[in-house]
Amino acid sequence: MASTLLLPGCGAKQEAVSAPTLDEVFLSRRSIRAYEAGKTISEAEVRTLLEASQNAPSWANQQPTKYYVAIGDEKREAVLNLVGGNKDRVANAPVFIVSTFERGKSGFFRDHQVDAVGDGWGAYDNGLANAYLILKARAMGFDTLIMGMRDADALRKLFEISENEIIMAVIALGYRAQEPRMPVHRPLDEIAKFF
Ligand SMILES: Cc1cc2nc3c(=O)[nH]c(=O)nc-3n(C[C@H](O)[C@H](O)[C@H](O)COP(=O)(O)O)c2cc1C
């Protein structure tokens, strides 16, 4: 291991501070389904994550991703009730980030859909931006759960999200209270062909 980590989940002692390597971030980032109670994450820290996500590439630099951050008690409680079976998993997460993307931007040129993918390019860009966000979160010692199980209609009302935006995931942000297992990954040669 090239650096001494502060990251829980890497098996390193919490002594010296140094930035984790990218591979250490990849390996220790897992979907976390139990969070430490009573811990907070500041708005400034969330802003750092969102700024990191702005470095993600997007179709013709359209940057269609938008975020709605539930960091205050009232909105946080409200979101917690809109994530279905995820509720118990993320009950102690101090922040929820609703991720959307604007329709008709990525994949469109002068209001003309350029190919069959259409707004699928916006979803692609949104996933990339979210990936940057969750990896930056891990690098800062935080943990996340991307939640596709959520009530999009109720979230739209709660945050007054325009009909022009497609609501994708809610991302729980906090500190892990469990050591997750590494999921089984498909054999590389099942998903990749070299020519
Ligand atoms: C688009 C998307 C939606 C997901 N929705 C949920 C969800 O609603 N609840 C949940 O517990 N995990 C959810 N996950 C987490 C996946 O189950 C998880 O990423 C996968 O099992 C691999 O585990 P890992 O993230 O620890 O590598 C979602 C992940 C993605 C990318």
PDBQT file of the ligand as one rigid body, heavy atoms in Angstrom, charges set to zero:
ROOT
HETATM    1  C1  LIG A 201     -28.459   2.882 -10.201  1.00  0.00    +0.000 C 
HETATM    2  C2  LIG A 201     -28.281   2.130  -8.901  1.00  0.00    +0.000 A 
HETATM    3  C3  LIG A 201     -29.361   1.929  -8.065  1.00  0.00    +0.000 A 
HETATM    4  C4  LIG A 201     -29.194   1.258  -6.838  1.00  0.00    +0.000 A 
HETATM    5  N1  LIG A 201     -30.248   1.161  -5.970  1.00  0.00    +0.000 NA
HETATM    6  C5  LIG A 201     -30.050   0.598  -4.762  1.00  0.00    +0.000 A 
HETATM    7  C6  LIG A 201     -31.101   0.606  -3.797  1.00  0.00    +0.000 A 
HETATM    8  O1  LIG A 201     -32.196   1.159  -3.996  1.00  0.00    +0.000 OA
HETATM    9  N2  LIG A 201     -30.863  -0.005  -2.604  1.00  0.00    +0.000 N 
HETATM   10  C7  LIG A 201     -29.649  -0.579  -2.307  1.00  0.00    +0.000 A 
HETATM   11  O2  LIG A 201     -29.492  -1.098  -1.203  1.00  0.00    +0.000 OA
HETATM   12  N3  LIG A 201     -28.641  -0.581  -3.200  1.00  0.00    +0.000 NA
HETATM   13  C8  LIG A 201     -28.797   0.007  -4.402  1.00  0.00    +0.000 A 
HETATM   14  N4  LIG A 201     -27.756   0.074  -5.293  1.00  0.00    +0.000 N 
HETATM   15  C9  LIG A 201     -26.443  -0.473  -4.914  1.00  0.00    +0.000 C 
HETATM   16  C10 LIG A 201     -26.088  -1.751  -5.696  1.00  0.00    +0.000 C 
HETATM   17  O3  LIG A 201     -26.850  -2.829  -5.215  1.00  0.00    +0.000 OA
HETATM   18  C11 LIG A 201     -24.579  -2.003  -5.532  1.00  0.00    +0.000 C 
HETATM   19  O4  LIG A 201     -23.871  -0.964  -6.155  1.00  0.00    +0.000 OA
HETATM   20  C12 LIG A 201     -24.125  -3.340  -6.093  1.00  0.00    +0.000 C 
HETATM   21  O5  LIG A 201     -24.703  -4.404  -5.387  1.00  0.00    +0.000 OA
HETATM   22  C13 LIG A 201     -22.580  -3.494  -6.054  1.00  0.00    +0.000 C 
HETATM   23  O6  LIG A 201     -22.107  -3.329  -4.743  1.00  0.00    +0.000 OA
HETATM   24  P1  LIG A 201     -21.012  -2.220  -4.384  1.00  0.00    +0.000 P 
HETATM   25  O7  LIG A 201     -21.628  -0.876  -4.655  1.00  0.00    +0.000 OA
HETATM   26  O8  LIG A 201     -20.715  -2.437  -2.932  1.00  0.00    +0.000 OA
HETATM   27  O9  LIG A 201     -19.826  -2.449  -5.252  1.00  0.00    +0.000 OA
HETATM   28  C14 LIG A 201     -27.909   0.739  -6.497  1.00  0.00    +0.000 A 
HETATM   29  C15 LIG A 201     -26.820   0.970  -7.344  1.00  0.00    +0.000 A 
HETATM   30  C16 LIG A 201     -26.988   1.667  -8.520  1.00  0.00    +0.000 A 
HETATM   31  C17 LIG A 201     -25.772   1.954  -9.381  1.00  0.00    +0.000 C 
ENDROOT
TORSDOF 0
